[in-house]
């Protein structure tokens, strides 16, 4: 059984191009995120918020690494590299690698 939802059926669709979304229990449509992955992402987000509040985690990027605030960075890493950085009121970037992942802060 499939359920078809048209963009024109959705109130306030902000002039979206009509895109039919077919939900079929036998096949996952291209680009649809499986429920298991959504649950994983939800768990990651909850943990991220905990770490953000407790340790000053600012963000997790792909190639950039893990961004933490400068106080947490200095308190955590004894050895790190310093490089020039120019964005708003930030003039330097500190980086350290642990467990194969780059950690950094800007200040």
Buried (B, 14 or more C-beta within 10 A) or exposed (E): EEEEEEBEEEEEEEEEEEEEEEEEEEEEEEEEEEEEEEEEEEEEEEEEEEBBEEEBBBEBEEEEBBBBBBEBBBEBBEEBEEEEBEEEEEEEBBBBBEEEEBBBBBB
